[in-house]
Amino acid sequence: MSLSRREASQHKKNHFPEIKGVDYIEFYTGNAFQAAHFYRAAFGFNLIACSGLETGLRDRESFVVEQNEVRFVLTSALSANGEIAEHVKLHGDSIKDIAFIVDDTARAFDMAVSRGARPVLEPSALEDSGGQVIKATVAAYGDTVHSFIQRGGYSGEFLPSFRAIQKPPLARSAGLLSIDHIAVSVKSGELDQWVDFYKQVLGFHQSHQEDVSTEYSAMNSKVVQNSAGLIKFPIVEPIVGRRKSQIDEYLTFHGGPGAQHIAALTVDIFATVKMLRANGIEFLFTPDSYYEVLQDRVGSVEEDIDQLRDNGILVDRDSWGYLMQIFTRPLQSRPTVFMEIVQRKGARGFGSGNIKALFQALEREQMRRGNL
């Protein structure tokens, strides 16, 4: 049965504007210049643009790095005072803004605020010779925010106030194609609150749920994603265990909730991991015993089991196929943010069969740090 004109108008009014993807992820960091070098040299990101004193900004310096569809903005303060410096003091180098691509920033912002989001930046026009970008921002968990970015026909370098980097140093791509998901850690008892935030405020839906426990610790997790399935947030909370979980450790050293890891897609996980290891990136250790029962658990896979074992790559299967994944150690001194590398062969899940194995591997790392 077709909708009446009035019903269609009401549906459009209540329907959240489509969020098309992640535009960028912005890190607040102690030294953006050095962070940009790290992500270029270690992960193969291209250095695209920068902003700071030379572009008229007095409080910050930012570098934009990019690899295929993965784009990071690395920002640091130019003085000891202000929001950026305070953020780094409390959280260390961490994710501040997960920005979304939208067609209508004003409508997305108004709808989110009307549904309960706390406004941070009202729709603002940013302009330069390349055109105009409309940006607005709302608060999320902890000190993390979501910006809505409407680019239209903007042809400049990333955003107004940024300039292109001339003759950037060579970067060898590690084969990272796009962002698969961003995992979020929240305080115990807050999981459902933030799941409801994404569902009710931003129009996402819940797609997965997983509760995990080990000998020492446990967690609850749910996954929310946008209507197109292009943006996925596994949200996890710790629950009481014999000792402190790796989620508790993150919350302690991060100083509250935040984005714990970014998962990037690749089409050749072996080549990606080989290059990252050669560049100095360290990965969590997986014991040989994991691979002794791998085929019994996931069935037949195309890859050689010995090669999976030698590279420490985990495998999980769901009703659509299987995936391979591996997790780096923390990328900064605090045991907080890390990366996940994922190759999907049909699977739509997040490696739920590997979560316990991941927890146990992280607990071994915690034990070495004296935090378990």
N, C-alpha and C positions, 0 to 999 in steps of 0.2 A: 504494500500500500504506500503510495507516494505521500510525502509531507505536504501540508498546505503551505501557502506562502508565509503565513504567520508563524507556523511551526518551524519552517525552515529558517526564518529570520531569528527565532528564539534559539534554535540549535546553533546557528553561527555565532550568536551573541555569547552562548555559554561554552562553546568549544574553544579550548586553548589553541592559540596560533601554533602552527606546526614549527617545531624545533628541528632543524634540518641536519644538524651535526655539531661537532665541537669545532669552534673556530680556532681557539688556542687555549693553552694552559699556561697560566702565569705563575712563576715561582718568585717569592720574595727571598732574596739570598744575601749573604754578607758581602759578596764580591761578584757582581754580575760579569765583569770582564773575565775573571778566572773561570766562572761557571760556564760561560760560553765556550771557552777553550776546552774545558773538560768534555762537554757534550759533542763538540766537533771531533776532538781527537779520540775519545773513547767510544762514542756511539755513531759517529759518522754523519752528524748533522751539518748542514750547510749554514754558514753565517750569512743572514739575509739583510738585516737592517739594524739600526741602533738609534737611540735618542738620548738626550741629556743636555748638558750645558751648550753644546754646539747647535742644538735645535731649539733652544729657548726654554728648556726645563731647568729649574733651579734646585729641585728637591730630590731628583732621582736620575739614574742612568739605567737604560734597558737595552738588551740585545735580543734579537729575534733569531732563533735557529729553527731549521726546517728540514724534514726528511720525508719526501713524498707528501702524505696527508697529515703527518704528525708535526705540529708546530708548538714550540715552547717560547715563552717570553720570560727572560731572566732579568729581574729588576733588583737593584740595590739602592739604598739611601745615600745621599750625598752629605748628610750631616747626622749627628748623633740623636737628633730629635725627630719626632714625627711618626706617622703610622707605620712606615716601612721598617724603620729602625726598631720600633717597639715590637713589631711582629717577629722580626728575626731574633730579638732578645728573648722573647718568650718561646717561640717555636723552633728556632734554628732555621736552616734552609728548608722551606716547605711550600706547598701549593697554596696560593692565595685565591686565584680566580680560575674557574672553569667556565669559559665563555662559549655561548651557543650562537649558531648561525640562525637568524630569523629573517623573514621578509618584512616584518612590521614591528620595529622595536617598541614604539609607543603602545601599540595594542597588547603586545606580550607583557610589557611592564605593568600596564594598567590592570590587566587580567590577573597577573600574579599578586599584585598588591591587594586587589579586591578580594582575593581568596586567602589572604592572611600573610603574605610575604612581607618582610620588613624592607622598606626602600632604603637604598644606599646612595644611588645616583639616579636622578630623574632623567628621562630621555634628553640627550644633549647632542647637538650637531657639532661634529669635529670636521674642520674643513682645511684644505690646502689646494694647491694647483691641480692635484689629482682628483678632486671632487669632494664628496661629502660622505661621512660615515655617521650613522646614528647609534649611540651607545646608551644603555641604561643598565643598572645593577641592582640586584636584590641580595639580601643576606641568606646564608644557608647555615649548616652546622658549624659550631665553633666560630672561628674568624674567617671561614671560607665564604666566598661569594660566587654568584653566577651573574655574568654580564650577558645582555642580549645585544648582538652585533648585526646591524643592518647595513650592508655594504653597497647595495644598489650597483651603480656602474663605476664605483671608485677604482681608479687606475694608479694610485700612488703606491709608495712603499709601505706595506702593511697597514699603518694607520697614520693620519695626520700627526705631525710632530716627529715622525721617524724619517730617516734618510737612508738611502742604500749604502751598503758597505762596498767601497771600491776595491777591486782586486782582493777578494777574501782569500784566506789560505785554503789550500786544497783539503777537501773532506772526502773520505772513501766511505760510501754508503754501506751500512751494515744490513741493508735489506728490510728496514722497518717501513711498513707500508701505510698503516693507519692505526688509530687507537681502537683496540677491541673493547676494553672496559676500564673503569677507574674504580678501585676499591676504596671504601670509606670506613673508617673506624669511629664508632661513637661510644659514649659511656653506657655502662650497664643500665638496662631499663629504658633506653632511649630509642631502641631499634624501631619499634612500631611508630613512634612519633615522626621519625624521619622518612620512613616508608610512606606514611600518610602525607607528609609534606610534598613528596614528589608526585604522588597520585592526585591529591586534591588541589595543590597549588600549580603544578606544572603539567598536569595531564598525562603523567606516565602511568604504567601499569606494572603490577608485580608479576614476574615470570618464573622465579625459582625460590626455593626455600631449602636451607640445609642447616642442621644442628650437628655439631661435632664435639666429641670429647676424647681426651687421651688420659693416660695415667695421671697427668699433672694438672691439666687445664681443659677449658671448654669454651665454646662460643656458639652463638646463634647468628644466622645470616639469612637475609632475604635480598633478592635482586629486583631492582626496578629498571624499566627501560622505556624509551619514548615509543610512540606509535609505530615508527618505521623500524625500530629495533637497532638503530645506528648508535644510540647512546645508552650505555648500560652502567649501572651503579650497583655492584654488590655492596651491601651495607652490613657491617658486622658489629656485634657487641659482645663483650666478655661476660661469662657467667662464673659463679663461684666455683673454684677448683682447689685442689690441694696446694697449688702454688700459683704464682703470677703468670698469666698467659702472655703470649706475644702481643695480643691486643692491648692488655694492660700495660705492657712495656712501651708500646707505641704511645698510648695516651699519657703515660708518665713523662716520657722524654720529649714528646711534642707539646706538652702542656695543654692537653685537651683534644677534642675531636678534630679530624682532618682526613685528607686523602692519603691513604697509606701506600698504595702502589698504583702504577700505570701499567696496563698490559698493552703491548704493541704486537700487531700481526706481522707475520712474515710468511713467505711461501717456501722457504728453505731454512728450517730451524737449525739444521746442522751447520750450514754455511754461516748463518748469523751468529751462532754461539761460538764457532771457531774464530771468527773475526773479533768478536767482543773479548774473548779470552786473550787473544793476541794483543789487544789494546789495553789489557790490564784489568778488565772487569771480572770480578769473582762471583761465583754462583754458589748457592746452597748445595751442600753435599747430600747425595742420595745413596743409602747403603746398598750393597750388592743384593741383599736379601729381597729388596723391592722387586728386582727383575726376575728372581727365581719363580715367582708366582704371577708374573705380569700377564702371560698369555692365558692362564687359567681365569684371570679376572676380566680381561678386556677382549679376549679372543684373538684371532689372527690380525696382524697388522702388516703393512707393506714393508716397513722398515726393519732392518736387522737388529735383533735384540742386543747383540754385543755392541753395536754402534750406539744404541740408546743408552746402554750402561756406561760406556766409555765417556759419553758426553753428559751423563747425569740428567737425561731428559725424562720427564714423567709422561705417562699416557693414560687417558681415560676415555671411556666410551659412553654414549647415550643412544637413544633410539634413532638418531639421525646419522650417526657416524662416530668418529673418534677425533681426539685432539692430542697434540703434544705441547708441553709447556715446561718452562724452567724459570726459576726466580733468582734474581741477583741478590747479593748481600746489600745492606744499606749503602746508599750512594753518598753519604756524608758522615761526619763523625758521630752524630747522634743516631741511634738505631731506630730510624723512622722511615723515611721514604725509600722505596726500592722499585725496581722494574721487573716486569714479567714479560717473557717472550712466548708467543703463542703461534702455533700453526694448526689450522683447523682443516680436517678432512671430513666435512659434513656435520660435525658435532655442533650443537647450539648451546651446550651447557658450559660450565666453568671449571670442570675438573673436580666435581664433588667427591669422586672416589679418591682423589689425590689430596683432598684438604687435610685429612688426618695425617697423611705422610708429610705434607708441608708443615703442619703444626709440629710434628715430632722433629723435623729437621730444624725448624726455627727454635724449638726448645733446646736442641743441642747447642745452637749458636748462643742462646740466652745463658746456658750453663757456663759456656766459656767466658761470657762477660760478667758472670756472677749475678745475673738478674732473674734467675728462675727460683 
